[in-house]
Amino acid sequence: MQYIQSSDFQLSNTAVALGKFEGLHLGHQLLLNEIKKQKKEGLNSVVFTFDRPPRAVITGDSQYIQIFTKEERRLFLERQNIDVMIEHPFTRDFANLTPEQFIEDVLVKKVDAKVIVVGCDFHFGKKRSGNINNLKAGEDKYGYRLVVLEKVQDQGKEISSTRIRKLVEYGRMEEAADLLGRNYSVYGEVVHGRALGRTINIPTINQIPDKIKLLPPNGVYVSLVHIGEKVYRGVTNIGVKPTVESVPLKGVETHIFDFDGDLYGQDVEVELIHFHRAELRFDSIDALKDQMADDIQFARSYPL
């Protein structure tokens, strides 16, 4: 997948999906499927999104917690066999483009869009003044075709990133997975911890997610761990490890079942399947070890 992170690019013959693509949920995946269909017509599939949440520029909210990091979003789109991902810089100048300027200068001249795919509530341009009517009006003028997709619903409610965010915040991982079309996950480098797990014969890997990454409540989760092409079962603790840590740094710590290898410095994906229990502080390492043994037994027997 070609990964573009600037405003200086030139593409040709494309089918482009437009949006923030924060959740990459089932609704977003319909847009992706639509642009991939256009490959049969000789068009390159392109996802056009931004290098930061627009609100970070418009309102100054730079601490906005996100469902997926940029790296996780890129990885997902690669797996979806998208040809090009444009992560356009969202600057004040870009935010001030009129809808007509965005259509002509960006979509037509730079992206060379022959097919444009959006959701029915898509807004763009200065102060979100543009909508599907502006895009529809440009079909005859610029020669592209507009495809507008309706919102996808689940149990009578629209699937949205906001809805998924709430489910993750409450640790309702199975429900979040239903709307995402896959399990919620954390992707990132394995870093060095205190190596306590090895001293009690329960080795773990540690990850420190980006501070903008949305994490579910502190606690223990049944998990699946992707290492290369293989997937292992595991049990994951999210939190500050109050029994052994004096400085509360929130992280993701996973014991991988039936695996013995050195993963330091490697990128690993951990899927969070089921919230088992809240994070606890124990009076001793022995008490912690006993509880971890119970957690492992639970996670091994959890039906997947």
C-alpha positions as CSV (number, residue, x, y, z in Angstrom):
1,M,0.0,0.0,0.0
2,Q,1.3,3.5,-0.9
3,Y,1.2,5.6,2.2
4,I,1.1,9.4,1.6
5,Q,1.6,11.8,4.5
6,S,1.8,15.1,2.7
7,S,-0.2,17.5,0.5
8,D,2.3,17.1,-2.3
9,F,1.1,14.2,-4.4
10,Q,-0.4,13.3,-7.8
11,L,-2.5,10.2,-8.4
12,S,-4.4,9.0,-11.4
13,N,-7.5,7.0,-12.1
14,T,-8.8,6.5,-8.6
15,A,-11.9,5.5,-6.6
16,V,-11.6,7.4,-3.3
17,A,-13.4,7.0,0.0
18,L,-13.5,10.1,2.1
19,G,-13.8,10.3,5.9
20,K,-12.1,10.5,9.3
21,F,-12.2,6.7,9.5
22,E,-11.6,6.8,13.3
23,G,-13.3,3.5,14.1
24,L,-12.9,1.6,10.8
25,H,-16.2,-0.1,11.8
26,L,-18.7,-2.0,9.7
27,G,-20.0,1.2,8.2
28,H,-16.6,2.3,7.2
29,Q,-15.9,-1.1,5.7
30,L,-18.8,-0.7,3.3
31,L,-17.0,2.3,1.9
32,L,-13.8,0.3,1.6
33,N,-15.6,-2.5,-0.2
34,E,-17.1,-0.1,-2.6
35,I,-13.8,1.4,-3.7
36,K,-12.2,-2.0,-4.0
37,K,-15.0,-3.0,-6.4
38,Q,-13.8,-0.3,-8.7
39,K,-10.5,-2.1,-9.2
40,K,-12.4,-4.2,-11.8
41,E,-12.8,-0.9,-13.8
42,G,-9.1,-0.3,-13.6
43,L,-9.3,2.3,-10.8
44,N,-6.9,2.4,-7.8
45,S,-8.6,2.2,-4.4
46,V,-7.7,5.3,-2.3
47,V,-8.6,6.2,1.3
48,F,-8.4,9.9,1.9
49,T,-8.2,10.9,5.6
50,F,-6.3,13.2,7.9
51,D,-3.1,13.1,9.9
52,R,-4.9,14.3,13.1
53,P,-8.5,14.6,14.3
54,P,-9.9,17.9,12.7
55,R,-10.9,19.0,16.2
56,A,-7.2,19.2,17.2
57,V,-6.9,22.2,14.8
58,I,-10.4,23.6,15.0
59,T,-10.8,23.6,18.8
60,G,-7.2,23.1,19.9
61,D,-8.1,19.7,21.5
62,S,-4.7,17.9,21.0
63,Q,-5.4,15.3,23.7
64,Y,-8.4,13.7,22.0
65,I,-8.3,9.9,22.8
66,Q,-8.7,7.8,19.6
67,I,-10.0,4.3,19.0
68,F,-7.1,3.5,16.7
69,T,-3.7,5.1,16.4
70,K,-2.4,6.1,13.0
71,E,-0.2,3.1,12.9
72,E,-3.1,0.7,13.7
73,R,-5.3,2.4,11.0
74,R,-2.6,2.0,8.4
75,L,-2.1,-1.6,9.3
76,F,-5.8,-2.3,9.0
77,L,-6.0,-0.7,5.6
78,E,-3.0,-2.6,4.4
79,R,-4.8,-5.8,5.4
80,Q,-7.8,-4.7,3.5
81,N,-5.7,-4.4,0.3
82,I,-6.3,-0.8,-0.2
83,D,-3.9,0.6,-2.9
84,V,-3.3,4.1,-1.5
85,M,-3.8,5.7,1.9
86,I,-3.6,9.5,2.0
87,E,-3.1,11.0,5.5
88,H,-3.5,14.6,4.5
89,P,-2.1,17.2,6.9
90,F,-5.1,18.9,8.5
91,T,-3.9,22.5,8.8
92,R,-5.8,25.8,9.3
93,D,-5.3,26.6,5.6
94,F,-6.7,23.2,4.7
95,A,-9.6,23.6,7.1
96,N,-10.4,26.9,5.4
97,L,-10.8,25.5,1.9
98,T,-14.3,26.1,0.5
99,P,-16.2,22.9,-0.6
100,E,-15.6,23.9,-4.2
101,Q,-11.8,24.4,-3.7
102,F,-11.6,21.0,-2.0
103,I,-13.4,19.3,-4.8
104,E,-11.5,20.9,-7.6
105,D,-8.0,21.4,-6.2
106,V,-7.8,18.1,-4.2
107,L,-10.2,15.5,-5.4
108,V,-10.1,16.3,-9.1
109,K,-6.6,17.7,-9.7
110,K,-4.5,15.7,-7.1
111,V,-6.5,12.6,-6.4
112,D,-7.9,12.3,-10.0
113,A,-11.1,10.8,-8.6
114,K,-13.3,9.0,-11.1
115,V,-15.5,7.6,-8.3
116,I,-16.0,9.3,-4.9
117,V,-17.5,7.2,-2.1
118,V,-18.9,8.8,1.1
119,G,-21.4,8.2,3.8
120,C,-24.7,10.0,3.7
121,D,-23.8,12.4,6.5
122,F,-20.4,13.4,5.1
123,H,-19.4,17.1,5.5
124,F,-16.3,18.9,4.4
125,G,-14.8,22.3,3.6
126,K,-14.7,25.4,5.7
127,K,-16.9,25.1,8.8
128,R,-18.2,21.8,7.4
129,S,-20.3,23.8,4.9
130,G,-20.0,21.1,2.2
131,N,-22.1,18.0,1.9
132,I,-23.2,15.3,-0.6
133,N,-25.2,18.0,-2.5
134,N,-22.0,19.8,-3.3
135,L,-20.3,16.6,-4.4
136,K,-23.4,15.6,-6.5
137,A,-23.3,19.0,-8.2
138,G,-19.7,18.3,-9.3
139,E,-20.5,15.1,-11.1
140,D,-21.3,16.7,-14.5
141,K,-18.7,19.5,-14.1
142,Y,-15.8,17.3,-13.3
143,G,-16.8,13.9,-14.7
144,Y,-16.6,11.8,-11.6
145,R,-19.3,9.5,-10.2
146,L,-20.6,9.9,-6.7
147,V,-21.6,6.9,-4.5
148,V,-23.4,7.7,-1.3
149,L,-23.9,4.9,1.3
150,E,-26.5,4.9,4.1
151,K,-25.6,4.4,7.7
152,V,-25.3,0.8,8.8
153,Q,-27.4,-0.1,11.8
154,D,-27.2,-2.7,14.6
155,Q,-30.1,-3.4,16.8
156,G,-32.0,-0.4,15.4
157,K,-29.1,2.0,16.2
158,E,-26.5,3.5,13.9
159,I,-23.1,2.0,14.1
160,S,-20.7,4.9,14.9
161,S,-17.3,5.5,16.4
162,T,-18.9,7.3,19.3
163,R,-21.0,4.3,20.1
164,I,-17.9,2.0,19.9
165,R,-16.0,4.4,22.1
166,K,-18.6,4.1,24.9
167,L,-18.5,0.3,24.7
168,V,-14.8,0.1,25.0
169,E,-14.8,2.6,27.9
170,Y,-17.1,0.3,29.8
171,G,-15.1,-2.8,28.9
172,R,-17.9,-4.3,26.8
173,M,-15.5,-5.9,24.4
174,E,-17.8,-8.4,22.7
175,E,-20.3,-5.7,21.8
176,A,-17.6,-3.4,20.5
177,A,-16.3,-6.3,18.4
178,D,-19.8,-6.8,16.9
179,L,-19.8,-3.2,15.6
180,L,-16.1,-3.2,14.5
181,G,-16.4,-6.4,12.7
182,R,-13.3,-7.7,14.5
183,N,-11.9,-7.7,18.0
184,Y,-10.6,-4.5,19.6
185,S,-6.8,-4.6,19.7
186,V,-3.7,-2.8,20.8
187,Y,-0.7,-2.8,18.4
188,G,2.8,-1.7,19.3
189,E,6.3,-2.5,20.3
190,V,7.2,-4.9,23.0
191,V,9.3,-3.0,25.6
192,H,11.3,-4.1,28.7
193,G,9.4,-4.3,32.0
194,R,10.6,-5.4,35.4
195,A,10.7,-9.1,34.3
196,L,8.8,-10.1,37.5
197,G,6.8,-12.6,35.5
198,R,9.8,-14.7,34.7
199,T,10.8,-14.9,38.3
200,I,7.4,-16.4,39.2
201,N,7.4,-18.6,36.0
202,I,4.6,-16.5,34.3
203,P,6.6,-14.5,31.7
204,T,4.8,-11.6,30.1
205,I,5.3,-9.0,27.3
206,N,4.9,-5.3,28.0
207,Q,3.5,-2.6,25.7
208,I,3.1,1.1,26.4
209,P,0.5,2.4,24.0
210,D,0.5,6.0,22.6
211,K,-1.1,8.4,25.1
212,I,-3.9,9.1,22.6
213,K,-4.9,5.4,22.3
214,L,-8.3,4.5,23.9
215,L,-7.9,1.7,26.4
216,P,-10.7,-0.1,28.2
217,P,-10.9,-0.1,32.0
218,N,-8.0,-1.3,34.0
219,G,-8.3,-5.0,34.5
220,V,-7.7,-8.5,33.2
221,Y,-8.8,-9.6,29.7
222,V,-8.9,-12.8,27.8
223,S,-6.8,-12.1,24.7
224,L,-5.4,-13.3,21.4
225,V,-1.8,-12.4,20.4
226,H,-0.6,-12.1,16.9
227,I,3.1,-12.9,16.4
228,G,4.0,-13.0,12.8
229,E,1.6,-15.3,11.0
230,K,0.7,-17.2,14.2
231,V,-2.0,-16.4,16.8
232,Y,-1.7,-17.5,20.4
233,R,-4.2,-17.4,23.3
234,G,-3.3,-15.2,26.3
235,V,-4.3,-13.2,29.3
236,T,-3.7,-9.5,29.4
237,N,-3.6,-7.0,32.2
238,I,-4.3,-3.3,31.5
239,G,-3.4,-0.9,34.2
240,V,-0.6,0.3,36.5
241,K,0.3,-3.0,38.2
242,P,-0.3,-1.6,41.7
243,T,1.2,-4.6,43.5
244,V,4.6,-4.2,42.1
245,E,4.9,-0.7,40.6
246,S,5.5,2.5,42.6
247,V,5.0,4.8,39.6
248,P,1.6,4.5,38.0
249,L,2.4,4.2,34.3
250,K,-0.6,2.6,32.5
251,G,0.5,-0.2,30.2
252,V,-0.6,-3.5,28.6
253,E,1.0,-6.7,29.9
254,T,0.3,-10.0,28.4
255,H,1.1,-13.6,29.3
256,I,1.1,-15.6,26.1
257,F,0.1,-19.3,26.4
258,D,2.4,-21.9,25.0
259,F,5.0,-19.5,23.7
260,D,8.6,-19.1,24.7
261,G,10.6,-16.5,22.7
262,D,12.2,-13.1,22.8
263,L,9.8,-10.4,21.4
264,Y,11.6,-7.3,22.7
265,G,11.6,-4.6,20.0
266,Q,9.0,-6.3,17.9
267,D,5.5,-5.0,17.0
268,V,2.8,-7.3,18.4
269,E,-1.0,-7.1,18.1
270,V,-3.0,-8.0,21.2
271,E,-6.8,-8.5,20.7
272,L,-8.9,-7.9,23.8
273,I,-11.7,-10.5,23.8
274,H,-13.4,-10.4,27.1
275,F,-13.2,-8.4,30.3
276,H,-12.6,-10.8,33.2
277,R,-12.0,-8.8,36.3
278,A,-10.9,-5.4,37.6
279,E,-7.2,-4.7,38.4
280,L,-6.5,-5.3,42.1
281,R,-3.7,-4.6,44.5
282,F,-2.5,-7.7,46.4
283,D,-0.7,-7.9,49.8
284,S,2.1,-10.1,48.5
285,I,3.7,-11.5,45.3
286,D,2.4,-14.9,46.3
287,A,-1.2,-13.7,46.4
288,L,-0.7,-12.1,43.0
289,K,0.8,-15.3,41.6
290,D,-2.2,-17.3,42.9
291,Q,-4.6,-14.9,41.3
292,M,-2.7,-14.9,38.0
293,A,-2.9,-18.7,38.0
294,D,-6.7,-18.4,38.3
295,D,-6.8,-15.8,35.6
296,I,-4.8,-18.1,33.3
297,Q,-7.1,-21.0,33.9
298,F,-10.1,-18.8,33.1
299,A,-8.6,-17.5,29.9
300,R,-7.6,-20.9,28.7
301,S,-11.1,-22.3,29.1
302,Y,-12.9,-19.2,27.8
303,P,-14.8,-20.2,24.6
304,L,-13.5,-18.4,21.5
